[in-house]
Amino acid sequence: MSNPRAAGPFLTRPFVLVALLAIAIPFIITRFQSDISRVLPWSPSSPATTTSSVPVAQPSSTGSPTTQPDVRVLPDFDYSREEDITRYSLGGYHPVNIGDGFKDGRYVVRRKIGYGEFSTVWLAEDIQVNEFVALKILTGNSTEGGIDEVDEINLLLRASTADVSHPGHKHVIGLRDHFYHVGPHGKHICLVFDMLGRDIYALLQHYDEAVPMNIIKSIIRQIFLGLDYLHTACGIVHTDLKLDNVLLTLEDPYPRISADLATNPPQVSPKQTSEFPPYSTFSVIKTQPLPVFVPSSDDPQIKIVDLGVANWVGNHLRNEIQSLALRSPEALLRAPWETPVDIWSVACVIYYLMMGTELFNPWAQEDPSWSTEEELLAQMIEYFGPVPQSLVKSGKYSTDWLADDGMLLHVAGIEPHANSLHANIAEFYGEEEADDLMDLLGRMFRYEPETRATAAELAKHPWLNN
């Protein structure tokens, strides 16, 4: 079976009468203002704040613009490409307008740059220091009972302060500030991060997947330094390393972002009273990530981001880890796992950076009766041979898919070592480069996690430093 490879990486609730809102909302807001510090190890840097001059219990204002924003109204706004607007309701997203200020006006919103199921993310200006930051505003429900969000804050605080002298500290996202904000939909945790550039996948696209080799090597080395910091200084396993969780830092960010804001002002929808709660004063704002600011040097700096599903070493918060195509054998089989799972994922990232395609594509089943997990195991076996007996015995799910000899139970025709990483690489880069790179990848793509090289060892590999 050949290994197919893909070319790409991968309320309204019924409206109620205004009179009922006036009764219900103050009660629910009071509930959201209950002291969350009982479950958080940190105290808010300031009391729960609102940007509105209207009392918190009044749901008529979402914030006070600190400046007159320059925005562009789009009559044909496509709502389907943005967050679910029906979740702009009690317990849901906080309604934000361009120009709103947070934490007593310190952070002024300039543009929406992203969103997820549990938060929206905004480009904001820290007017105290004249710097742009990323402001992540969690939903009301996530703030009230989001155990994962509490875990993420604890992990971020550790990553920010564990050992600032470690060479990998600067290559891991840190938390600049955190505070509460009270709005018409509840109480929201707000997290402030350094404003970073686009991910390295966007960099690949910019270079048409022909990034200069010295830049690739520099990025890989920095990933290893950041990982070593997480693993050894912080006691954290990332568990979700992929192209879009490695971001470029920005050179001269303030003038470059200011220029982009002037050229590409925020784009908003017209107010649609039939679609929003009757007290809303906001429009849906288009997500506009920053452009790819191409590094001017051969040594662009990166940061590992998104500790949202990270785990503590020796004290796992969850067992469903890693994107499937980058999942390590031990995580796939639900065997014991620790920091080496990150090494496997980075090996997959390196392959993509070099080859412009994924090594594994678990969605390419030749037979629809195969599961994606079986397809992934089949592709691993074709590259690296049968799964060792020690891993088969320790995996909770091994008996679902594997025989004692490490071959698949329900998938026939799999030929061990039918595919070759070395041959794939040599086809594009020649034998000498393939030899050097395979020496690195060979220390990472190992079934037994305890035999994989550490991030600290890999950061010193000759291929990265010549």
HUVENPE-V48457 format. One record per residue. N is the residue number from 1. RES is the residue in one letter. OMEGA is omega as a letter, one per 20 degrees, with the letter a starting at -180 (999 if undefined). D_CENTER is the distance of its C-alpha to the mean C-alpha in Angstrom with 1 decimal. Layout:
n:res:omega:d_center
N:RES:OMEGA:D_CENTER
N:RES:OMEGA:D_CENTER
This chain:
n:res:omega:d_center
1:M:r:33.5
2:S:a:31.6
3:N:a:27.9
4:P:a:26.6
5:R:r:23.7
6:A:a:21.8
7:A:a:21.6
8:G:r:18.1
9:P:r:14.5
10:F:999:13.4
11:L:999:26.8
12:T:r:27.8
13:R:r:29.8
14:P:a:33.4
15:F:r:34.4
16:V:a:36.7
17:L:r:39.6
18:V:a:39.0
19:A:r:41.4
20:L:r:39.3
21:L:a:36.2
22:A:r:38.2
23:I:a:39.0
24:A:a:35.8
25:I:r:33.2
26:P:r:34.6
27:F:a:34.9
28:I:r:31.3
29:I:r:30.0
30:T:r:32.2
31:R:a:30.5
32:F:a:27.0
33:Q:r:28.5
34:S:a:29.3
35:D:r:28.4
36:I:a:24.9
37:S:r:25.7
38:R:a:27.3
39:V:r:24.0
40:L:r:22.1
41:P:a:23.1
42:W:r:22.9
43:S:r:25.0
44:P:a:24.1
45:S:r:25.0
46:S:r:27.2
47:P:r:28.5
48:A:a:26.9
49:T:r:27.4
50:T:r:27.7
51:T:a:28.2
52:S:r:31.0
53:S:r:34.6
54:V:r:35.3
55:P:a:35.4
56:V:a:32.2
57:A:r:34.0
58:Q:a:34.8
59:P:a:32.1
60:S:a:33.4
61:S:r:31.1
62:T:a:27.4
63:G:a:27.7
64:S:r:30.1
65:P:r:29.3
66:T:r:30.1
67:T:r:30.8
68:Q:a:32.0
69:P:r:28.9
70:D:a:29.3
71:V:r:27.9
72:R:a:28.7
73:V:a:29.6
74:L:a:29.0
75:P:a:31.7
76:D:a:30.1
77:F:r:26.6
78:D:a:24.6
79:Y:a:23.1
80:S:a:21.6
81:R:a:18.8
82:E:r:17.6
83:E:a:16.8
84:D:a:19.6
85:I:r:22.3
86:T:r:24.2
87:R:r:21.6
88:Y:a:22.9
89:S:a:25.2
90:L:a:26.0
91:G:a:23.0
92:G:a:20.6
93:Y:r:19.0
94:H:r:20.8
95:P:a:22.7
96:V:r:22.0
97:N:r:24.4
98:I:a:24.1
99:G:r:25.9
100:D:r:25.3
101:G:r:25.3
102:F:a:23.6
103:K:r:24.8
104:D:r:28.4
105:G:a:27.5
106:R:a:25.6
107:Y:a:22.4
108:V:a:23.4
109:V:r:21.2
110:R:a:21.6
111:R:r:19.1
112:K:a:16.4
113:I:r:13.3
114:G:r:11.0
115:Y:r:11.1
116:G:a:10.1
117:E:a:12.6
118:F:a:12.9
119:S:r:12.4
120:T:a:13.0
121:V:a:11.9
122:W:r:14.9
123:L:a:16.3
124:A:r:19.0
125:E:r:21.8
126:D:a:22.8
127:I:r:26.5
128:Q:a:27.6
129:V:a:26.4
130:N:r:26.0
131:E:r:22.3
132:F:a:19.4
133:V:r:16.4
134:A:a:13.3
135:L:r:14.4
136:K:a:12.3
137:I:a:15.0
138:L:r:14.7
139:T:r:17.2
140:G:a:20.6
141:N:r:20.4
142:S:r:17.1
143:T:a:18.9
144:E:a:22.0
145:G:a:21.1
146:G:a:17.4
147:I:r:17.6
148:D:a:13.9
149:E:r:13.4
150:V:r:16.2
151:D:a:14.9
152:E:r:11.7
153:I:r:14.1
154:N:r:16.3
155:L:r:13.9
156:L:r:12.9
157:L:r:16.6
158:R:a:17.5
159:A:a:15.1
160:S:a:16.7
161:T:a:20.2
162:A:a:20.9
163:D:a:22.6
164:V:r:22.4
165:S:a:24.9
166:H:a:22.8
167:P:r:22.1
168:G:a:18.5
169:H:a:17.9
170:K:a:17.3
171:H:r:14.6
172:V:r:12.2
173:I:r:10.7
174:G:a:13.3
175:L:a:14.4
176:R:a:17.2
177:D:r:18.5
178:H:a:18.3
179:F:r:21.0
180:Y:r:22.1
181:H:r:23.1
182:V:r:25.6
183:G:a:26.1
184:P:a:27.9
185:H:r:25.3
186:G:a:25.1
187:K:a:23.6
188:H:r:20.0
189:I:r:17.9
190:C:r:16.7
191:L:a:14.3
192:V:a:14.9
193:F:r:13.0
194:D:r:14.4
195:M:a:14.0
196:L:r:12.5
197:G:a:13.2
198:R:r:11.7
199:D:a:9.8
200:I:r:12.4
201:Y:r:12.8
202:A:r:14.2
203:L:r:16.3
204:L:r:17.6
205:Q:r:18.6
206:H:a:20.3
207:Y:a:22.4
208:D:r:23.0
209:E:r:21.4
210:A:a:24.1
211:V:r:22.3
212:P:a:25.0
213:M:a:25.2
214:N:r:25.3
215:I:r:22.0
216:I:a:20.4
217:K:r:22.1
218:S:r:21.0
219:I:a:17.3
220:I:a:17.7
221:R:r:19.8
222:Q:r:17.4
223:I:r:14.7
224:F:r:17.5
225:L:r:18.5
226:G:r:15.2
227:L:r:15.1
228:D:r:18.7
229:Y:r:18.1
230:L:a:15.6
231:H:a:18.0
232:T:a:21.3
233:A:a:21.1
234:C:a:18.5
235:G:a:19.1
236:I:r:15.5
237:V:a:14.2
238:H:r:10.5
239:T:r:10.9
240:D:a:7.8
241:L:r:8.5
242:K:a:8.6
243:L:a:9.5
244:D:r:6.6
245:N:r:4.8
246:V:a:8.3
247:L:r:9.5
248:L:r:13.3
249:T:a:15.1
250:L:r:17.7
251:E:a:21.4
252:D:a:23.7
253:P:a:21.0
254:Y:r:23.4
255:P:a:25.9
256:R:r:23.6
257:I:r:21.5
258:S:r:24.8
259:A:r:26.3
260:D:r:23.5
261:L:r:23.9
262:A:a:27.7
263:T:a:27.4
264:N:a:24.9
265:P:r:25.3
266:P:a:23.2
267:Q:a:24.2
268:V:r:25.1
269:S:r:27.0
270:P:r:30.5
271:K:r:31.1
272:Q:a:31.6
273:T:a:33.7
274:S:a:34.0
275:E:a:30.3
276:F:r:29.3
277:P:a:30.8
278:P:a:34.1
279:Y:a:33.2
280:S:r:30.1
281:T:a:30.4
282:F:r:27.3
283:S:r:26.3
284:V:a:23.1
285:I:a:21.3
286:K:r:19.8
287:T:a:16.2
288:Q:r:16.9
289:P:r:14.2
290:L:r:15.9
291:P:r:17.8
292:V:r:17.4
293:F:a:19.4
294:V:r:20.9
295:P:r:21.5
296:S:a:25.2
297:S:r:25.4
298:D:a:25.1
299:D:a:22.8
300:P:a:19.7
301:Q:a:17.5
302:I:r:13.8
303:K:r:11.4
304:I:a:8.9
305:V:r:5.9
306:D:r:4.0
307:L:a:7.2
308:G:r:7.2
309:V:r:8.9
310:A:a:10.5
311:N:r:14.3
312:W:r:17.3
313:V:r:19.6
314:G:a:22.5
315:N:a:21.3
316:H:r:18.7
317:L:a:17.2
318:R:r:16.5
319:N:r:17.7
320:E:a:15.8
321:I:r:13.2
322:Q:r:11.6
323:S:a:11.4
324:L:a:15.1
325:A:a:16.0
326:L:a:14.5
327:R:a:15.9
328:S:a:18.5
329:P:a:22.1
330:E:r:22.3
331:A:r:19.3
332:L:a:20.6
333:L:a:24.0
334:R:r:22.9
335:A:r:24.8
336:P:a:24.2
337:W:r:21.1
338:E:a:19.8
339:T:a:18.2
340:P:r:19.5
341:V:r:16.9
342:D:r:14.5
343:I:r:17.4
344:W:a:17.8
345:S:r:14.3
346:V:r:14.8
347:A:r:18.2
348:C:r:16.8
349:V:r:14.6
350:I:r:17.9
351:Y:r:19.8
352:Y:r:17.8
353:L:a:18.1
354:M:a:21.8
355:M:a:22.7
356:G:r:20.5
357:T:r:20.0
358:E:r:18.5
359:L:a:20.8
360:F:r:20.5
361:N:a:20.7
362:P:r:21.3
363:W:a:22.0
364:A:a:25.0
365:Q:r:27.5
366:E:r:31.1
367:D:a:32.3
368:P:r:30.7
369:S:r:31.9
370:W:r:29.5
371:S:r:26.3
372:T:r:23.0
373:E:r:23.1
374:E:r:26.6
375:E:r:25.7
376:L:r:23.0
377:L:r:25.6
378:A:r:28.2
379:Q:r:26.3
380:M:a:25.7
381:I:r:29.4
382:E:r:30.4
383:Y:a:28.7
384:F:r:29.2
385:G:a:32.1
386:P:r:32.5
387:V:a:30.4
388:P:a:32.2
389:Q:a:34.3
390:S:r:32.8
391:L:r:29.3
392:V:a:31.1
393:K:a:32.9
394:S:a:30.0
395:G:r:27.7
396:K:a:27.9
397:Y:a:27.4
398:S:a:29.4
399:T:r:32.6
400:D:a:30.9
401:W:a:30.3
402:L:r:32.1
403:A:a:35.8
404:D:a:37.0
405:D:r:37.2
406:G:r:33.5
407:M:a:34.0
408:L:a:32.8
409:L:a:35.1
410:H:a:34.8
411:V:a:34.0
412:A:r:36.9
413:G:r:37.4
414:I:a:34.5
415:E:r:35.8
416:P:r:34.3
417:H:r:33.5
418:A:r:34.2
419:N:a:31.4
420:S:r:30.9
421:L:a:28.0
422:H:a:30.6
423:A:r:32.4
424:N:a:29.2
425:I:a:28.5
426:A:r:32.2
427:E:a:32.7
428:F:a:30.5
429:Y:a:31.0
430:G:a:34.3
431:E:a:35.4
432:E:r:35.1
433:E:r:31.5
434:A:r:30.7
435:D:a:32.6
436:D:a:30.6
437:L:r:27.2
438:M:r:28.2
439:D:r:29.3
440:L:a:25.8
441:L:r:24.2
442:G:r:27.1
443:R:a:26.2
444:M:r:22.7
445:F:r:23.5
446:R:a:25.7
447:Y:a:26.1
448:E:a:27.1
449:P:a:24.2
450:E:r:26.7
451:T:r:27.9
452:R:r:24.8
453:A:r:24.7
454:T:r:22.8
455:A:r:20.2
456:A:r:23.1
457:E:a:25.5
458:L:r:23.4
459:A:a:22.7
460:K:a:26.5
461:H:a:27.1
462:P:a:29.8
463:W:a:28.0
464:L:a:25.4
465:N:r:28.1
466:N:999:30.9
